[in-house]
Amino acid sequence: MDRNQRIDNARRVVVTGIGMVTPLGIGKEEFGRRLFSGETAIAEIKSFDTSSFPSHLGAEVTNFNPRDFISVKNMRRMDNISLMTAASARMALEDAGIQITPENRDRVGIILGTAFGATDVTAQFAGTLLTQGPASVNPILVPNIVMNAPAGHTSIELGFRGVNTTVTHFAVSAETAIAYAAAEIRRGTADFILAGGVDILSKFYYESLTKFHALSPQNGGTEACRPFDKNRNGMIAGEGCGIIFLENMESAMARGRKPYCEIKGTGMGSSPTTPTGWPENTNGVKRTFSRALKKADCAINDIQAIFAAANGGRILDAMEAEAYAEIFTGLEKPLITALKGATGESFSGGGIMACALALSMEKNILPPVVRLTNPFRPLAFVAGEKKEIEINNAVLAGISFGGTYAYLIFGK
Amino acid sequence: MKKRIVITGLGTLNSIANNVPDFASALREGVCGIGAIDLFDTAAFRSQTGGQIKNFIARDYIPRNFSIKRMSRADMLSFAATLEALSDAKLYPMPNKLKEEVGVVIGGGAGGLLEAENFYGDLLKKNGKNAKFSKLSALFCASSADRIASSFGLAGPKSTFMTACSGGATALGYARDMILDGHASIMLAGGVEPMCRITYAAFNALKSVDPETCRPFDKNRAGLSLGEAAAIMVLEELDAALSRGAKIYGEVLGYGITCDSYHMTAPDEQASGAVRSMQAALKDSGLSIQDIDYINAHGTATPVNDAMETKAIKKVFGKRAYSIPVSSTKSMHAHTLGAAGALEGIVSVLALQHGFIPPTINYQESDPQCDLDYVTSGSRKANLRTVLSNSFAFGGNNTTVIFGKYSERGAVNG
């Protein structure tokens, strides 16, 4: 290999491990099997009482046994969100075939996204403070209130000491974290970075989403998550963690690892909205999409698949579909899939989506959009069942209320 | 050649000043902003003091053409600081053609918790009947960046970092990267932290607050003082700044982020994370230990942090540690958590620009564990080339940023 090729490989960022704790399954085997067979994890919520709410469905993580992944010593101090994160991170490390050693630990890091953090613990702490006063609060809860707790606990549990930070920007938290991690690998700040996102369902969070009229059912419809469907009427809340393991191509080759895929480029953007509202037009999506393509040095007709942000919300799905219709006017349409009918909307679900995308590129299969029976636009949706197709380049879309965008371009 | 990223605008509100010129004077004079708090009732807490921003009336800072509806205190403070920074950088009103290329990144903290506490109290007390969920629309700290970007019509990258006490510093580093990597040509970067009961209760519960006023590096230091602040910088590429004739305050030379991987709330007494954070920032800046002229310490005034940080500085700088002035301006403006790294970034830049080292105030008795030059008898004149600023956080998150005085040939080659 000549020198230029080596320099090039040192700047190429690849995904060589994935780990996840999701409503669809713990770990890539179960997750992949259920995802590609078109199952959904959406069901009646069991972990708290929803009888006073109009919605009762959610996508909960079940059958997660933290003991399978986390030391008893550290488990005592960790809350639910940190347990999911540390377990996912451990799976991603193992999947990548990396052990943390005194020699490599300072060159391994984590960049995590979380939209809302530990809303369960924060609500508990605030409840005691506001009803019983400051003398009654439990100091043990304090470390877990801050949003960087999951990444902090994970670094302690797994013993790595490199770059460590937490992004929180609503529904693009995970996508932004992954983009930042890719840039840090490219820059050489770290050899290996775990990147992804985590969010959890809590009663307080569910109640807030209900009051903001974000959840299905709306407008007299029946309760269900139907991305891109004519009859969609809101999202279904979910939870979970998805983490991908990043390194540069030279390192992966030297270790003899075959990457799932490469992160070729990222684009970030904003557009004006009302507070927590949606933008009025598709300009933000189009601009950010084209920035990402440019960064990836990827031609638009080389994109075979889009993993959409759509979650069954009336405005988001319409805007996103409209944007792709405009972007691909007169061009061959890429296949579009959306996972949130299967996994629920966990806001930092970009981490789970990135894991799904990596599996898709490895297997050359696109997962279906669950419950999409009546698409409201004639785009190339993967409706009904999975689709086998050679995927050379795929797009991961991050769109958040409040007008924030993060697009990631993945390549073979 | 590597692009150079410079600072062309500053804006801040904090407990010792409500704008940048006043802040520079207050830092030089060693003003203490820590005192009684009236944002909420402190009677039942272990401590009653803090560094609250004085006389903040939003409409004195935010013109009527910007809506402040549903803004939290954090949103309003960060907006006011942004407006000052943009005006200072001669980017307000912002030319339309620039908006596509301008992004914003904020180190967040409590966000709208102060307002949410009132809501949550209602929710718990009265069976939720009168609780207004609309008060939650600004609950999360990402709201501030959203309000800034939407109000000014920005179309560039937008993000929020939340790593407790190092988020503001990380935001500055991330903003530099966004420009270096070509994602934006101008970044508004900084941090905001409002005071609120939950934060106040949390630090009191951990007994990390000094019931009096914090005394960094003092033998009898007994904890930190909590504060609030908004601090925003305008960053852009040097050539762009020069070609539009911008005033250049200084340069972001580099940064480093590491993790202790040790304990969630206690720093590693071996100081490994802090040492590596400073070393990573030096490496990123292409500087040697001889090149650092002043260290703006994290210096929270907790017994463990100040001893640990002193040890870390000695491990990184060796004998030279004794000849580098180190001060903790938290003695004046208190610990502003998510804003701290950005606020102390502004301190660093003002020190470079005005040629002085701000003091560590409230210092009385020396501690054998803390034996560096902490600038304890008033501010000091000094022609500084570079400043290294540390931010260490719960969760073991460390960020160090290095700033340089602007000179055509580079801070240390001038």
Boltz contact constraints between the chains, C-beta under 6 A:
constraints:
  - contact:
      token1: [A, 126]
      token2: [B, 120]
      max_distance: 6.0
  - contact:
      token1: [A, 126]
      token2: [B, 198]
      max_distance: 6.0
  - contact:
      token1: [A, 129]
      token2: [B, 201]
      max_distance: 6.0
  - contact:
      token1: [A, 130]
      token2: [B, 120]
      max_distance: 6.0
  - contact:
      token1: [A, 130]
      token2: [B, 121]
      max_distance: 6.0
  - contact:
      token1: [A, 131]
      token2: [B, 124]
      max_distance: 6.0
  - contact:
      token1: [A, 133]
      token2: [B, 44]
      max_distance: 6.0
  - contact:
      token1: [A, 134]
      token2: [B, 44]
      max_distance: 6.0
  - contact:
      token1: [A, 134]
      token2: [B, 45]
      max_distance: 6.0
  - contact:
      token1: [A, 134]
      token2: [B, 201]
      max_distance: 6.0
  - contact:
      token1: [A, 137]
      token2: [B, 201]
      max_distance: 6.0
  - contact:
      token1: [A, 137]
      token2: [B, 205]
      max_distance: 6.0
  - contact:
      token1: [A, 139]
      token2: [B, 205]
      max_distance: 6.0
  - contact:
      token1: [A, 139]
      token2: [B, 206]
      max_distance: 6.0
  - contact:
      token1: [A, 142]
      token2: [B, 202]
      max_distance: 6.0
  - contact:
      token1: [A, 142]
      token2: [B, 205]
      max_distance: 6.0
  - contact:
      token1: [A, 142]
      token2: [B, 206]
      max_distance: 6.0
  - contact:
      token1: [A, 143]
      token2: [B, 264]
      max_distance: 6.0
  - contact:
      token1: [A, 143]
      token2: [B, 265]
      max_distance: 6.0
  - contact:
      token1: [A, 146]
      token2: [B, 164]
      max_distance: 6.0
  - contact:
      token1: [A, 146]
      token2: [B, 394]
      max_distance: 6.0
  - contact:
      token1: [A, 147]
      token2: [B, 162]
      max_distance: 6.0
  - contact:
      token1: [A, 148]
      token2: [B, 163]
      max_distance: 6.0
  - contact:
      token1: [A, 148]
      token2: [B, 164]
      max_distance: 6.0
  - contact:
      token1: [A, 148]
      token2: [B, 395]
      max_distance: 6.0
  - contact:
      token1: [A, 148]
      token2: [B, 397]
      max_distance: 6.0
  - contact:
      token1: [A, 149]
      token2: [B, 395]
      max_distance: 6.0
  - contact:
      token1: [A, 152]
      token2: [B, 264]
      max_distance: 6.0
  - contact:
      token1: [A, 152]
      token2: [B, 395]
      max_distance: 6.0
  - contact:
      token1: [A, 152]
      token2: [B, 396]
      max_distance: 6.0
  - contact:
      token1: [A, 155]
      token2: [B, 259]
      max_distance: 6.0
  - contact:
      token1: [A, 155]
      token2: [B, 261]
      max_distance: 6.0
  - contact:
      token1: [A, 156]
      token2: [B, 261]
      max_distance: 6.0
  - contact:
      token1: [A, 159]
      token2: [B, 261]
      max_distance: 6.0
  - contact:
      token1: [A, 161]
      token2: [B, 259]
      max_distance: 6.0
  - contact:
      token1: [A, 161]
      token2: [B, 261]
      max_distance: 6.0
  - contact:
      token1: [A, 163]
      token2: [B, 257]
      max_distance: 6.0
  - contact:
      token1: [A, 164]
      token2: [B, 259]
      max_distance: 6.0
  - contact:
      token1: [A, 164]
      token2: [B, 397]
      max_distance: 6.0
  - contact:
      token1: [A, 165]
      token2: [B, 163]
      max_distance: 6.0
  - contact:
      token1: [A, 165]
      token2: [B, 170]
      max_distance: 6.0
  - contact:
      token1: [A, 165]
      token2: [B, 257]
      max_distance: 6.0
  - contact:
      token1: [A, 166]
      token2: [B, 162]
      max_distance: 6.0
  - contact:
      token1: [A, 166]
      token2: [B, 163]
      max_distance: 6.0
  - contact:
      token1: [A, 167]
      token2: [B, 159]
      max_distance: 6.0
  - contact:
      token1: [A, 167]
      token2: [B, 161]
      max_distance: 6.0
  - contact:
      token1: [A, 168]
      token2: [B, 142]
      max_distance: 6.0
  - contact:
      token1: [A, 168]
      token2: [B, 160]
      max_distance: 6.0
  - contact:
      token1: [A, 168]
      token2: [B, 162]
      max_distance: 6.0
  - contact:
      token1: [A, 169]
      token2: [B, 142]
      max_distance: 6.0
  - contact:
      token1: [A, 169]
      token2: [B, 159]
      max_distance: 6.0
  - contact:
      token1: [A, 169]
      token2: [B, 160]
      max_distance: 6.0
  - contact:
      token1: [A, 170]
      token2: [B, 142]
      max_distance: 6.0
  - contact:
      token1: [A, 176]
      token2: [B, 159]
      max_distance: 6.0
  - contact:
      token1: [A, 183]
      token2: [B, 177]
      max_distance: 6.0
  - contact:
      token1: [A, 183]
      token2: [B, 181]
      max_distance: 6.0
  - contact:
      token1: [A, 208]
      token2: [B, 136]
      max_distance: 6.0
  - contact:
      token1: [A, 211]
      token2: [B, 133]
      max_distance: 6.0
  - contact:
      token1: [A, 268]
      token2: [B, 157]
      max_distance: 6.0
  - contact:
      token1: [A, 268]
      token2: [B, 183]
      max_distance: 6.0
  - contact:
      token1: [A, 269]
      token2: [B, 155]
      max_distance: 6.0
  - contact:
      token1: [A, 270]
      token2: [B, 149]
      max_distance: 6.0
  - contact:
      token1: [A, 270]
      token2: [B, 154]
      max_distance: 6.0
  - contact:
      token1: [A, 270]
      token2: [B, 155]
      max_distance: 6.0
  - contact:
      token1: [A, 270]
      token2: [B, 158]
      max_distance: 6.0
  - contact:
      token1: [A, 272]
      token2: [B, 150]
      max_distance: 6.0
  - contact:
      token1: [A, 272]
      token2: [B, 153]
      max_distance: 6.0
  - contact:
      token1: [A, 273]
      token2: [B, 150]
      max_distance: 6.0
  - contact:
      token1: [A, 275]
      token2: [B, 70]
      max_distance: 6.0
  - contact:
      token1: [A, 275]
      token2: [B, 137]
      max_distance: 6.0
  - contact:
      token1: [A, 276]
      token2: [B, 137]
      max_distance: 6.0
  - contact:
      token1: [A, 402]
      token2: [B, 146]
      max_distance: 6.0
  - contact:
      token1: [A, 404]
      token2: [B, 158]
      max_distance: 6.0
